[in-house]
Amino acid sequence: MKKSVYAGFLIAGLMFVAGCSEVLKPPAEEARVILRKATDTVIRFKESSELKQMARHIATAKALVVLPTVIKGGFIAAAEGGSGILSVRRANGDWSNPAFYTLASASVGLQAGLQDTEIILVLRNQKALDAVLKHQGKLGADMGLTVGIFGAGVEASTTTNLGEDIYAFASSKVGLFAGVSLEGSALVRRKDLNEAVYGTGATPQAIIFQGRLKTSRADNLKRALALP
């Protein structure tokens, strides 16, 4: 019963996020916009004095999830979500081509308002990466993961420490809200976007690890990720 209720709220969250778009773009165009915005987010965060801790954590990261637009809003039932990319650090230090994911969450409580937030998730170990690639599970305690959150105007779900699996760096662009909490959020594969960019049958594992699926559309993003 509990799982079915959560699934219902998660679907509602995805519908909310979809409804926030003024125009429903074709997958190829949506992917292009996400890549451009993700590149801008990476550059902004690396230049931000408030998020200066991010650079040293990226240097040792296993992978990154960049979510350039995460919308949260509602009253009583709050929905949160937005699409972005996952890139993994290769053995030679380069960043892989990005796979597309959506962050979705739904919760119940006395909440009101609207918030537009940029988020970069630093996946610090294989356990965190496996939770995304293999399970599409909820972030946080349900998957045995600990999450530390940095950024002004962001609700910290845990006390940050060196033992955490994921660091989330966030910057709110619009609105005041009770905050952003990743506890219970799920990262879900965007099959439509992955196939629009890389071809039919493209999976995150094939995009990230096999090296056969490539796109020049992600060159600017990979250059931004490589910046000190």
DOTIDO-992816 format. One record per atom (N, C-alpha, C): x, y negated, z negated. Coordinates in steps of 0.2 Angstrom, whole numbers, plus 5000, padded with zeros to 4 digits. Atoms other than C-alpha are relative to their C-alpha. Example, Ala and Ser with C-alpha at 12.3 -4.5 7.8 and 13.67 -1.06 7.14 Angstrom:
500450065000
506250224961
500449945000
499650065001
506850054964
499649954997
END
This chain:
500450065000
500050005000
500449945000
499550065001
501449884995
500349995007
499750014993
502349915012
499549975005
500550034995
500749885022
499949934999
500150075002
500449725013
500649965003
499450044998
502249665016
500050005008
500049994992
502149725035
499549955002
500550054997
500549615037
500249934999
499750075000
501349465030
500649995005
499550014996
502849495040
499849985007
500350014994
501849505056
499749935000
500250075000
500949345051
500549955000
499550044999
502549265049
500349995007
499850004993
503149305066
499549965004
500550044996
501449235073
500149934999
499950075002
501749075063
500649975004
499450034996
503449055071
499949995007
500250014993
502849085088
499649945001
500550054999
501448965086
500449934999
499750075001
502748825081
500349985006
499750024993
503448825099
499549965004
500550044996
502648685109
499850045007
500049974994
502948785125
500350074999
499749935000
503148975126
500450015006
499649994995
504648995136
500150075003
499849934997
505149145148
500650024996
499449985004
506449255139
500649975002
499450024998
507849205149
500249924998
499950075002
507549015146
500050004992
500050005008
507249045127
500750024998
499349985002
508949135126
500549955002
499650054998
509748995135
500049944995
500150055005
509048875123
500350024993
499749985006
509548975108
500750005000
499250004999
511348995114
500249934999
499850075000
511448805116
499949984993
500150035007
510748765099
500450044995
499549965005
511748905090
500749975001
499350034999
513348825098
500049934996
500050065004
512848655091
500050014993
500049995007
512448725074
500750024998
499349985002
514148805073
500549945000
499650065000
515048645078
499849964994
500350045005
513948545066
500350024993
499949975007
514248665051
500849994999
499350005001
516148665054
500349934999
499850075001
516248475054
499749974994
500350035006
515148455039
500450014993
499650005006
515948405023
499650044994
500449965005
514548485013
500050075000
499949934999
514848655020
500750025002
499349994999
516748645020
500250074998
499849935002
516848815011
499950055005
500149954995
516148905026
500650025004
499449994996
517748895036
500450064998
499649955003
518749005024
499650075000
500449945000
517349135023
499950035007
500149974993
517149145042
500750035002
499349984998
519049175043
500050084998
500049935002
518749345034
499350045002
500749974999
516949385040
500050065005
500149944995
516449545048
499649985006
500550024995
515049465058
499749944998
500450065001
514049305059
499350015003
500750014997
512149275062
499949925000
500250084999
511749095068
499349995002
500850024999
509949035066
499949935001
500050075000
509848865073
499449964998
500650035002
508048835069
499650054996
500449965004
507148925055
499549954997
500650045003
505448855051
499650034995
500449975005
504548875035
499549954998
500650055002
502848805030
499450044998
500649975001
501148845024
499849984993
500350015007
500048835008
499750064998
500249935003
499748984997
500450055003
499649954997
500449105010
500549965005
499550044996
502049035017
500450055005
499749964995
502849095033
500749975002
499350024998
504749085038
500350045005
499749964995
505649125053
500349965006
499750034994
506649085069
500550055003
499649964996
507749165082
500749985000
499350025000
509649165083
500450065003
499549954997
511149275087
500450034995
499649965005
512249405079
500750015005
499349994997
514149405084
500550044995
499549975004
515449525077
500749995002
499350014999
517249495075
500450075003
499649944997
518349615086
500650014997
499349985003
519949705081
500549955001
499550044998
520949575090
499849934998
500250075003
520049425081
499549965004
500550034996
518949375095
499350024998
500749985001
517049365094
499750035005
500349964995
515949485103
499449955003
500650034997
514549435115
499450004995
500550005005
513049385105
499450055002
500749975000
511449495102
499549964997
500550045002
509849415099
499550034995
500449985005
508849425083
499549954998
500550055003
507349345074
500050024992
500049995008
507349315055
499249984999
500750015002
505549335048
499950024993
500149995007
504849325031
499349974999
500650035002
503149295023
500050014992
500149995008
502749265004
499449974998
500650035003
501349214993
500149964994
499950045006
501349074981
499749935001
500250074999
500948894978
500549965003
499550034996
501948824992
499749955005
500350054995
501648675003
500549965003
499550044997
502548575016
500350045006
499749984994
503648605031
500749995000
499350015000
505448635033
500350035006
499649984994
506648655048
500750004998
499349995003
508348725043
500450045005
499549964996
509848785052
500450054995
499749955004
510648945044
500650045004
499549954997
512349035047
500150054994
499949945005
512449205038
500750035002
499349975000
514249265035
499950074997
500049935002
514149455034
500750024998
499350005002
515649495024
500350085000
499849945000
515749685025
499650055004
500449954995
515149845035
499350014997
500649985003
513749875023
499549955002
500550054998
512949705027
499950015008
500149994993
513249735046
499550065002
500449944999
512449905045
499349994999
500750025001
510949835037
499649975005
500350044994
510649725052
499950055006
500049964994
511149845066
499650074999
500349935001
510450015059
499350004997
500649995004
509049975048
499549945001
500450054999
508349805053
499649994993
500350005006
507949805034
500049934997
500050065003
507549665022
500749984997
499450035003
508949555016
499950004992
500150005008
509249564997
500050064997
500049945005
509049684983
499750065003
500349944997
507949804993
500450045004
499549974996
509349845004
500750014996
499450005004
510649844990
500549955002
499650054998
511349684997
499949944995
500050065004
511849524987
500149945005
499950064996
511649354995
500149944996
499850065003
512449194990
499849945005
500250064996
511749024997
500349944998
499750065001
512648865000
499649955004
500350064996
511948695006
499549964996
500450055004
511048545000
499250015002
500749994999
509148564998
499850075001
500149934999
509248754998
499950044994
500149965006
508548874985
500550054999
499549945000
509948984979
499750064996
500449945003
509249154976
500550044995
499549975005
510849214967
500549954998
499450045002
512349144958
500650025005
499549984996
513749144971
500650034997
499449975002
515249254968
500350045005
499649974995
516649344977
499750075002
500349934999
515649514976
499450005005
500649994996
514249464987
500150025007
500049974993
513849545004
499949955005
500250054995
513149395013
500149934997
500150075001
513449215012
499649965005
500450044995
512149095019
500149934999
499950075000
512548925023
499549965004
500750024997
511048815027
500049924999
500150075000
510648635031
499349985003
500750024998
508848565031
500049945005
500050064995
508448455046
499449964999
500650035000
506648415043
499650024993
500549985006
505448405027
500350024994
499849985007
505548445009
499550064999
500449945002
505048615003
500350034993
499849975006
505248724988
500750035001
499349984998
506848784997
500050065004
499949954995
507448925008
500350064996
499749945003
507649105000
500050055005
499949944995
508249255011
499850064997
500249945003
507649374998
499450035003
500649974997
506449495007
499949985008
500150024993
506749415024
500350065004
499849954996
507049535039
500349985006
499850014994
508149525054
499850055005
500349954995
507249605069
500349985007
499750014993
508049635086
499549975005
500350034995
507449535100
500150035007
499949964994
507349665114
499949965006
500250034994
506549545126
500649955002
499550054998
507949415125
500750045002
499449964998
509349545125
500050035007
500149974993
508649625141
500049945005
500050054995
508449455149
500749975001
499350034999
510249405147
500550065002
499549954999
511149575148
499750065005
500349954996
509949685158
499650054996
500549955003
508649825155
500450054996
499749955004
509049935141
500649984995
499450025005
510349825132
499850004993
500150005007
510449855114
500549964996
499550045004
511349755100
500750045000
499349965001
512649905098
500350005007
499750004994
512949905117
500349935002
499850074999
513149715118
500649994996
499550025005
514249705103
500650045000
499549965001
515349855103
500350035007
499849964994
515449935121
500449965004
499650044996
516049785130
499850005007
500249994993
515249835146
499549945002
500550054999
513849705144
500249934999
499750075001
514449525147
499649955003
500450064997
513749355150
500549944999
499650075000
514649185154
499649954996
500450045004
513149105145
500249994993
499850005007
513949135128
500749975000
499350025001
515649065132
500149944996
499950065004
515348895124
499950024992
500149985007
514648985108
500650034998
499449975002
516149095107
500649964999
499550055001
517348955109
499949964994
500250035006
516448865095
500150044994
499949955005
516549015084
500850004999
499349995001
518449025087
500349934997
499750075002
518748835082
500250014993
499850005007
519648815065
499549964996
END
